[in-house]
Amino acid sequence: MGPVLVLPPKLIEAIPIDGYKVHLKFADGLAADVDLSYLVGRGEVFEPLRDVEYFRKLEVDDGGVTIEWPNEADVAPERLYDLVQAAEYEKRKLAGAGGV
């Protein structure tokens, strides 16, 4: 038997904030603002994202698995979840250190 793919919890919210930052919230309550600027220039499918207004057209896909754009570009759901976990960890680490 091969490896079993375990998807992250359902993505329930994706709101563009500023530039390439997006607020993401998952069904398990994990939420954070993440920078998705790394997608720009990562291949032909992401080329339209150079236009920030186009980037802001992102939506949660019909299955609540990930975000996608009108050209059907999307991001691996586990990558989004990892980014949110990392951002939340950093936020808690800073709060525990007395903030910055």
N, C-alpha and C positions, 0 to 999 in steps of 0.2 A: 504494500500500500504506500502511495506517495504522500508527500507533505499535504497537510490540510490548510487551505487558505482561510484565515479568520479575518473578516472585515471589521473595521472599527465600528463603533456605534453609529447610528443614523445621524447624518448631518442635517440639522434643522434650521440653521440660519447662516447666511453668508451676505454680509453687508460691506460694500466698498466704503472705505473711510477717507483716505487721503493718498493720492498718488497710487502706489501699488500695494497699499496696506488694506487688509480685509479683516473684518471681525467675523470669526467663525465660531459656531456653537454646535456642540454635539448633544445627542439625546441623553447622554450620561451626565450632563451638566458641565462638562469641560468646555471652556470658552476662552478665547484670547484673540488679540489683534496680531496678525502675522503679515510679514512683508513677502510678497510674491514677485518682487522685481526680478528675482533670479530666472523667472520663466522667459523674460524678454530675450530674444535672440537664441533660444534653445531649439532651433529647428523651424522649418517652414510653417508648421501648424501654429506656432506661437508668434509668428511675425506680426500679425495684426495687433498684438498686445502692445506694441511700441506706442500706439495711440492710446493714451490714458483713457480717453472717452470710450474707446472700444473695450478696453480692459474692464471698465465699470459696468459693462453689459453682462457680467458674469451672473449666473443663477445656480441655485441648487438643482441638480438634475431630478428628473421625475421620480427616481427611486430613492432619493435622499441619500445617495451614496457619496457624491462628490460635487464639485463645481464644474460648470462648463460654460463655454461661450457660444455665440451664434454659429461659428464655423465648426462646431463640434470638438474643439480643443478641450481637453480636460486634464485634471491632475489626479494621480493615483490617490485613492482615499486614504490609504495608510500613510502616505507622505503628508497629507493635510493634518491628519491626527498627530503624527510625530511633531510637526511644526507647532501645533497648538500645545502639545505636552511640553515641548522645550520652552516655549514662551511663558507658559504658566509656571514652570520650574524656575525660570530666571526671575520672574516677578516675585515669587515667594522667597527666593534666595535674597533678593534685594530688600524685601520687607523684613526678613529676619535679621539682616545686617543693619537695620536702622534706616533703610532707604538711601536714596542718593539725591 
